[in-house]
Amino acid sequence: MNTQPILIVDDDGDDKEFIEDVWKELDYKNPLLFFKNGEEVLKFLEDKKVVPFLILSDVNLPKMDGFELKEQLLQRENTRYTSIPFVFWSSAMSNQQVQKAYDLGVNGIFLKDSSFSELKQSLIDIVSYWLKSKVPE
């Protein structure tokens, strides 16, 4: 079982608390690492030679939004050829944004849930899928 960290990129403190509460209840072994924007993620990946299990990112972020983050991950030598699943998790996305996301090779898009039980089920769905999915090592 992959126990590498899951990177959560979201600048909303309430969402962070919500995710942490759900995560405690789910009892997965992957640590959650939180970042407020794409720049922080890129710096972390450069400094730590870690290949995360998953990146779950909001679209609307300060400094570097989710689209720019995904573009940078595709361009950088240390992340271009890794098989890190990248999933958007956002309050709302237009059809144009959804198309752009898939053009960039995003692995999935989920809308933020408003209830604890819905968020819990979304996280179970996302993590379970990637735990079962075979990816290059």
C-alpha positions as CSV (number, residue, x, y, z in Angstrom):
1,M,0.0,0.0,0.0
2,N,1.3,3.4,-1.0
3,T,1.8,5.5,2.2
4,Q,3.4,8.6,0.6
5,P,1.9,11.9,1.5
6,I,-1.2,13.4,-0.1
7,L,-0.7,17.1,-1.0
8,I,-3.8,19.2,-0.4
9,V,-3.6,22.6,-2.2
10,D,-6.3,24.9,-0.8
11,D,-6.2,28.4,0.7
12,D,-9.4,28.0,2.6
13,G,-8.8,27.3,6.3
14,D,-12.4,25.9,6.8
15,D,-11.8,23.4,4.0
16,K,-8.5,22.4,5.6
17,E,-10.3,21.7,9.0
18,F,-13.1,19.8,7.2
19,I,-10.6,17.6,5.4
20,E,-8.6,17.0,8.6
21,D,-11.7,15.9,10.5
22,V,-12.8,13.5,7.8
23,W,-9.2,12.1,7.4
24,K,-9.0,11.3,11.1
25,E,-12.2,9.3,10.8
26,L,-11.0,7.4,7.7
27,D,-7.7,6.3,9.3
28,Y,-5.7,6.1,6.1
29,K,-1.9,5.9,6.6
30,N,-1.0,8.6,4.1
31,P,-0.1,11.9,5.9
32,L,-1.8,15.0,4.6
33,L,0.4,18.0,3.7
34,F,-1.4,21.3,3.2
35,F,-0.3,24.1,0.9
36,K,-2.0,27.5,0.2
37,N,-0.9,27.8,-3.4
38,G,1.0,26.2,-6.3
39,E,4.3,28.0,-5.6
40,E,4.5,26.3,-2.1
41,V,3.9,22.9,-3.7
42,L,6.6,23.3,-6.3
43,K,9.1,24.5,-3.7
44,F,8.3,21.5,-1.5
45,L,8.7,19.1,-4.4
46,E,12.1,20.6,-5.3
47,D,13.4,20.6,-1.7
48,K,12.1,17.2,-0.6
49,K,12.8,14.5,-3.1
50,V,9.3,13.0,-2.3
51,V,6.9,11.6,-4.8
52,P,3.5,12.2,-3.3
53,F,0.7,9.6,-3.5
54,L,-1.7,12.2,-4.8
55,I,-2.2,15.9,-5.3
56,L,-5.6,17.3,-4.6
57,S,-5.8,20.9,-5.6
58,D,-8.4,23.7,-5.7
59,V,-8.5,25.7,-8.9
60,N,-8.7,29.2,-7.5
61,L,-5.6,29.9,-5.5
62,P,-3.5,33.0,-4.8
63,K,-0.2,33.5,-6.5
64,M,-0.3,30.4,-8.6
65,D,-3.7,28.8,-9.4
66,G,-4.4,25.1,-9.9
67,F,-4.0,25.3,-13.7
68,E,-0.6,27.0,-13.5
69,L,0.5,24.4,-10.9
70,K,-0.4,21.5,-13.2
71,E,1.3,23.2,-16.1
72,Q,4.5,23.7,-14.0
73,L,4.4,20.0,-12.9
74,L,4.3,19.0,-16.6
75,Q,7.3,21.3,-17.5
76,R,9.6,20.6,-14.6
77,E,12.2,17.9,-14.9
78,N,11.7,16.5,-11.4
79,T,8.0,15.9,-11.9
80,R,7.4,15.6,-15.6
81,Y,7.9,11.8,-15.8
82,T,6.4,10.9,-12.4
83,S,3.0,9.3,-12.2
84,I,1.5,11.5,-9.5
85,P,-2.3,11.6,-9.8
86,F,-3.5,15.2,-10.0
87,V,-7.1,15.8,-9.0
88,F,-9.0,19.1,-8.9
89,W,-11.3,19.7,-6.0
90,S,-13.2,23.0,-6.4
91,S,-16.4,24.8,-5.4
92,A,-17.4,25.3,-9.0
93,M,-15.9,24.9,-12.4
94,S,-17.2,26.2,-15.8
95,N,-17.3,23.8,-18.8
96,Q,-14.4,25.8,-20.2
97,Q,-12.4,25.2,-17.0
98,V,-13.2,21.5,-17.1
99,Q,-12.1,21.2,-20.7
100,K,-8.8,23.1,-19.9
101,A,-8.2,20.8,-16.9
102,Y,-8.5,17.6,-19.0
103,D,-6.4,19.2,-21.8
104,L,-3.7,19.5,-19.1
105,G,-4.0,15.9,-18.2
106,V,-5.8,16.3,-14.9
107,N,-6.8,12.8,-13.6
108,G,-10.2,13.9,-12.1
109,I,-12.4,16.7,-11.0
110,F,-14.6,16.7,-7.9
111,L,-16.8,19.5,-6.6
112,K,-16.4,20.4,-3.0
113,D,-19.1,18.8,-0.9
114,S,-21.1,20.8,1.7
115,S,-21.6,18.0,4.2
116,F,-19.3,15.9,6.3
117,S,-20.7,12.6,4.9
118,E,-20.5,13.8,1.3
119,L,-16.8,14.9,1.7
120,K,-16.0,11.7,3.4
121,Q,-17.5,9.7,0.5
122,S,-15.6,11.8,-2.0
123,L,-12.3,11.2,-0.2
124,I,-13.0,7.5,0.0
125,D,-13.7,7.4,-3.7
126,I,-10.6,9.3,-4.7
127,V,-8.2,7.5,-2.4
128,S,-9.6,4.1,-3.0
129,Y,-9.4,4.5,-6.8
130,W,-5.8,5.5,-6.7
131,L,-4.8,2.8,-4.1
132,K,-6.2,0.2,-6.5
133,S,-4.9,1.8,-9.7
134,K,-1.7,0.4,-11.2
135,V,0.8,3.2,-12.0
136,P,4.4,3.2,-13.3
137,E,7.0,3.1,-10.5
